[in-house]
């Protein structure tokens, strides 16, 4: 199984993103619910 640990976000998303794409991420627990990102 390949490692899921990457040196940085750019290398983790390599091959998954394209020009003009927006990446949104929430945090941990209730304070990290990405409801404002979705809205």
C-alpha positions in Angstrom: 0.0 0.0 0.0 1.5 3.4 -0.9 2.1 6.0 1.7 -0.6 8.7 2.3 1.9 11.1 3.8 3.1 13.9 1.5 5.7 16.7 2.0 3.2 19.4 1.0 -0.3 20.0 -0.4 1.0 20.5 -4.0 2.5 17.0 -4.1 -0.6 15.5 -2.5 -2.8 16.9 -5.2 -0.5 16.2 -8.1 -2.5 14.7 -11.0 -5.9 15.4 -9.3 -6.3 19.1 -10.0 -6.6 21.2 -13.1 -6.5 24.9 -14.0 -9.4 26.9 -12.5 -10.3 24.2 -9.9 -11.1 25.2 -6.3 -10.2 23.0 -3.4 -12.1 23.4 -0.2 -11.3 21.6 3.1 -12.9 21.6 6.6 -11.1 21.2 9.9 -11.6 18.9 12.9 -14.8 18.6 15.0 -17.7 20.9 15.2 -15.6 24.1 14.6 -14.3 22.6 11.3 -17.6 21.8 9.7 -17.3 23.4 6.2 -20.8 24.8 6.1 -19.6 28.3 5.1 -17.4 26.8 2.3 -20.3 25.0 0.9 -22.6 28.0 1.0 
